Amino acid sequence: MEILKGAVAAAKIKEEIDHEMGRLNGYTPRLAIVRVGEKPDDISYERNAIKKMEKLGLLADSYTFPADISDGEFKEQFQKINQDENIDGILLLRPLPKQIREKDIERMIDPGKDLDGISPENIAKVFAGEEDGFAPCTAEAVIEILKAGNISLEGKRMTIVGRSMVVGRPLAMLALKENATVTICHTRTKDLEGTCRNAQILAAAAGKARMLNGSFVGDGAVVIDVGINVDEDGNLCGDVDFASIQDKAAAATPVPGGVGGVTTSVLAKHLVRAALARK
């Protein structure tokens, strides 16, 4: 089984970024990462995103707010970030605390700075197959990994386990754009195992540790594991039981070392695109 390492896709994206940076005439794009509260997952992602931006010669600032901030106060502070001419792109770490109306923030964010595709305008562009919007970074990272591995989606049966607006649904739209035949599975899918086993490309984005094992994978399938979970022993793992698929899958992404690192590379690519559009 071939291991599809995220580093290969990340390196290709870096080449794209380096080329595009040449068009900015020395200007350095700036990212604002907005975090509410101290959730370990958010802090980890923020840290990794900042590291990636620095590595690629981009700027990143953190805007951190207390978990108990009121809806009105957060909106007031978010709008300042949103309207700051020195900021080219925004990454809002979600979900937000319950007292904040997240849908309001999604409608507020400037679509041109919305690097993770949460605004209604960007979501509509992804579903319409348009080129000029921003798709959610993780969904796009899956496509980038497949392209970097020279795995064509054209005419392939692709099954996605998970229907969130963060990964499952936008990934389905991106795969359709590549002419895949897409099935989306979820908790109420009948014969989930058989449906997954029929896939030539299987993307696991359910958010449940090692939910899919070898019996879900058809011979010669390509498996993309989007999940990042912590198991009962405190180890990082994906949605796929990696050990059990090695004799069946033709190729698969590891966790860690797969989709996660490519997600921050896509974020960087979106930042540069946003800066170019504003110049």
C-alpha positions as CSV (number, residue, x, y, z in Angstrom):
1,M,0.0,0.0,0.0
2,E,1.3,3.4,-0.9
3,I,1.3,6.0,1.9
4,L,0.0,9.4,0.6
5,K,2.0,11.8,2.7
6,G,0.7,15.3,3.1
7,A,4.2,16.7,2.6
8,V,4.1,15.9,-1.1
9,A,1.0,18.0,-1.6
10,A,2.3,20.7,0.7
11,A,5.5,21.0,-1.4
12,K,3.5,21.5,-4.6
13,I,1.3,24.1,-2.9
14,K,4.5,25.9,-1.7
15,E,5.7,26.1,-5.3
16,E,2.4,27.8,-6.3
17,I,2.6,30.2,-3.4
18,D,6.2,31.2,-4.3
19,H,5.2,31.9,-7.8
20,E,2.2,34.0,-6.8
21,M,4.2,35.9,-4.2
22,G,6.3,37.3,-7.1
23,R,3.2,39.1,-8.3
24,L,2.8,41.0,-5.0
25,N,5.9,43.1,-5.6
26,G,7.4,42.6,-2.1
27,Y,4.0,43.0,-0.2
28,T,3.6,40.4,2.5
29,P,0.0,39.1,3.1
30,R,-1.3,39.1,6.6
31,L,-3.6,36.6,8.2
32,A,-5.8,37.2,11.3
33,I,-6.6,34.0,13.3
34,V,-9.6,34.6,15.6
35,R,-10.0,32.3,18.6
36,V,-12.6,32.4,21.4
37,G,-11.6,30.5,24.5
38,E,-8.8,28.1,25.2
39,K,-9.8,24.8,23.6
40,P,-6.7,22.6,23.1
41,D,-7.7,21.7,19.5
42,D,-8.1,25.3,18.6
43,I,-4.8,26.3,20.2
44,S,-3.0,23.4,18.4
45,Y,-4.5,24.4,15.0
46,E,-3.6,28.1,15.6
47,R,0.0,27.2,16.5
48,N,0.4,25.0,13.4
49,A,-1.2,27.7,11.1
50,I,1.2,30.4,12.4
51,K,4.2,28.1,11.9
52,K,3.1,27.4,8.4
53,M,2.6,31.1,7.6
54,E,6.1,31.9,9.0
55,K,7.7,29.1,7.0
56,L,6.1,30.4,3.8
57,G,7.1,34.0,4.5
58,L,3.6,35.2,5.4
59,L,2.4,37.1,8.4
60,A,-0.1,35.9,11.0
61,D,-1.6,37.5,14.1
62,S,-3.7,35.9,16.8
63,Y,-6.8,37.6,18.1
64,T,-7.9,35.8,21.2
65,F,-11.1,36.5,23.2
66,P,-12.4,35.0,26.5
67,A,-14.8,32.1,26.3
68,D,-17.5,34.0,28.1
69,I,-17.4,37.1,25.8
70,S,-20.9,38.4,25.0
71,D,-22.4,38.1,21.6
72,G,-22.5,41.9,21.1
73,E,-18.9,42.4,22.3
74,F,-17.6,39.7,20.1
75,K,-19.4,41.1,17.0
76,E,-18.0,44.5,17.7
77,Q,-14.4,43.2,18.0
78,F,-14.8,40.9,15.0
79,Q,-16.1,43.8,12.8
80,K,-12.9,45.8,13.6
81,I,-10.8,42.8,12.4
82,N,-13.1,42.4,9.4
83,Q,-12.7,46.0,8.3
84,D,-8.9,46.4,9.1
85,E,-7.2,47.2,5.8
86,N,-4.0,45.7,7.0
87,I,-5.6,42.2,7.2
88,D,-5.9,40.2,4.0
89,G,-7.5,37.1,5.3
90,I,-9.4,35.8,8.3
91,L,-9.5,32.3,9.9
92,L,-12.2,32.0,12.5
93,L,-11.8,28.9,14.7
94,R,-15.1,27.2,15.2
95,P,-17.4,26.2,16.8
96,L,-17.9,29.4,18.8
97,P,-19.3,29.4,22.3
98,K,-23.1,29.0,22.4
99,Q,-23.8,32.6,23.5
100,I,-22.4,33.8,20.2
101,R,-24.7,33.6,17.1
102,E,-22.3,31.9,14.8
103,K,-24.6,32.3,11.7
104,D,-24.5,36.1,12.2
105,I,-20.7,36.0,12.1
106,E,-20.8,33.8,8.9
107,R,-22.9,36.5,7.3
108,M,-20.7,39.3,8.6
109,I,-17.3,38.1,7.4
110,D,-16.0,39.8,4.3
111,P,-16.2,37.1,1.6
112,G,-12.9,38.3,0.1
113,K,-11.2,37.7,3.5
114,D,-13.1,34.5,4.3
115,L,-10.2,32.0,3.7
116,D,-12.0,28.9,5.2
117,G,-15.2,29.3,3.1
118,I,-17.8,30.0,5.8
119,S,-19.7,32.9,4.3
120,P,-22.9,32.3,2.4
121,E,-21.3,33.8,-0.7
122,N,-18.3,31.5,-0.7
123,I,-20.4,28.4,0.1
124,A,-22.7,29.3,-2.9
125,K,-19.7,29.6,-5.2
126,V,-18.4,26.2,-4.1
127,F,-21.8,24.6,-4.7
128,A,-22.0,26.4,-8.1
129,G,-18.6,25.1,-9.1
130,E,-17.2,28.7,-9.5
131,E,-13.5,29.3,-9.4
132,D,-13.2,32.6,-7.6
133,G,-14.6,31.7,-4.1
134,F,-12.8,30.1,-1.2
135,A,-13.7,26.5,-0.3
136,P,-13.2,25.1,3.2
137,C,-9.5,24.4,3.5
138,T,-9.8,20.8,4.7
139,A,-12.1,19.8,1.9
140,E,-9.8,21.4,-0.7
141,A,-6.8,19.7,1.0
142,V,-8.3,16.3,0.1
143,I,-8.4,17.2,-3.5
144,E,-4.8,18.5,-3.4
145,I,-3.6,15.2,-1.9
146,L,-5.2,13.2,-4.6
147,K,-3.8,15.5,-7.3
148,A,-0.3,15.3,-5.8
149,G,-0.6,11.5,-5.8
150,N,-1.6,11.6,-9.5
151,I,-4.9,10.0,-8.5
152,S,-7.6,11.1,-11.0
153,L,-11.2,11.6,-9.8
154,E,-12.5,11.5,-13.3
155,G,-15.3,8.9,-13.6
156,K,-14.4,7.3,-10.2
157,R,-16.8,6.2,-7.5
158,M,-16.1,8.4,-4.5
159,T,-17.8,7.8,-1.1
160,I,-17.6,10.4,1.6
161,V,-18.4,9.4,5.2
162,G,-19.6,12.6,6.8
163,R,-22.0,15.4,5.7
164,S,-20.8,18.5,7.6
165,M,-20.4,21.9,5.9
166,V,-16.8,21.9,7.0
167,V,-15.7,18.8,5.0
168,G,-18.3,16.3,3.7
169,R,-20.7,18.5,1.7
170,P,-18.1,20.9,0.2
171,L,-15.8,18.0,-0.6
172,A,-18.6,16.4,-2.5
173,M,-19.0,19.5,-4.6
174,L,-15.2,19.8,-5.3
175,A,-15.2,16.1,-6.3
176,L,-18.1,16.6,-8.6
177,K,-16.2,19.4,-10.2
178,E,-13.4,16.9,-10.9
179,N,-16.1,14.6,-12.6
180,A,-16.2,12.0,-9.8
181,T,-19.5,10.1,-9.1
182,V,-20.1,11.0,-5.4
183,T,-22.0,9.2,-2.6
184,I,-22.3,10.9,0.8
185,C,-22.8,8.7,3.8
186,H,-23.9,9.5,7.3
187,T,-25.2,8.0,10.6
188,R,-28.5,6.9,9.0
189,T,-27.0,5.3,5.8
190,K,-28.2,1.7,5.4
191,D,-25.4,-0.8,4.8
192,L,-22.7,1.8,5.4
193,E,-20.0,-1.0,5.2
194,G,-21.2,-2.2,1.8
195,T,-21.5,1.4,0.4
196,C,-18.0,2.2,1.5
197,R,-16.6,-1.0,0.1
198,N,-18.0,-0.2,-3.3
199,A,-16.0,3.1,-3.5
200,Q,-12.8,3.5,-5.5
201,I,-12.0,6.5,-3.5
202,L,-13.1,6.6,0.2
203,A,-12.9,9.8,2.3
204,A,-13.5,9.4,6.0
205,A,-14.7,12.6,7.7
206,A,-17.0,11.3,10.4
207,G,-15.0,12.5,13.5
208,K,-15.0,9.1,15.2
209,A,-11.8,7.3,16.1
210,R,-11.0,4.2,13.9
211,M,-14.7,4.0,12.8
212,L,-13.8,2.4,9.5
213,N,-11.8,-0.8,9.3
214,G,-10.7,-3.1,6.6
215,S,-14.2,-4.5,6.0
216,F,-15.3,-1.0,4.8
217,V,-12.5,-0.8,2.2
218,G,-12.7,-2.5,-1.3
219,D,-9.6,-4.1,-2.9
220,G,-7.4,-1.4,-4.5
221,A,-9.3,1.5,-3.1
222,V,-7.7,4.9,-2.2
223,V,-8.5,6.0,1.4
224,I,-8.3,9.6,2.5
225,D,-8.5,9.9,6.3
226,V,-9.7,13.4,7.3
227,G,-10.3,12.5,11.0
228,I,-8.1,13.8,13.8
229,N,-9.1,12.0,17.0
230,V,-7.5,11.0,20.3
231,D,-8.1,7.4,21.3
232,E,-8.6,5.9,24.8
233,D,-4.8,5.7,25.2
234,G,-4.3,9.3,24.4
235,N,-2.8,8.6,20.9
236,L,-3.6,10.7,17.8
237,C,-5.5,8.7,15.3
238,G,-7.8,9.1,12.3
239,D,-11.3,7.8,11.5
240,V,-9.8,4.8,9.8
241,D,-8.1,1.8,11.5
242,F,-5.0,2.2,9.4
243,A,-3.4,-1.2,10.3
244,S,-6.5,-3.1,9.1
245,I,-6.6,-1.6,5.6
246,Q,-3.0,-2.1,4.6
247,D,-3.6,-5.4,2.7
248,K,-6.7,-4.0,0.9
249,A,-6.1,-0.4,0.0
250,A,-3.9,0.7,-2.9
251,A,-3.1,4.0,-1.2
252,A,-4.0,5.8,2.0
253,T,-3.2,8.9,4.0
254,P,-1.7,8.5,7.5
255,V,-2.8,10.3,10.7
256,P,-0.8,12.3,11.6
257,G,1.2,13.3,8.5
258,G,-1.7,13.4,6.0
259,V,-4.5,15.8,5.5
260,G,-3.8,18.1,8.5
261,G,-0.6,19.6,7.2
262,V,-2.1,20.2,3.7
263,T,-5.0,22.1,5.3
264,T,-2.7,24.8,6.6
265,S,-0.9,24.9,3.2
266,V,-4.3,25.5,1.5
267,L,-5.0,28.3,4.0
268,A,-1.7,29.9,3.0
269,K,-2.6,29.6,-0.7
270,H,-6.0,31.2,0.0
271,L,-4.3,34.1,1.9
272,V,-2.0,34.9,-1.0
273,R,-5.0,34.7,-3.4
274,A,-6.9,37.1,-1.1
275,A,-4.0,39.6,-1.0
276,L,-3.7,39.5,-4.8
277,A,-7.4,40.2,-5.2
278,R,-7.1,43.2,-2.9
279,K,-4.1,44.8,-4.7
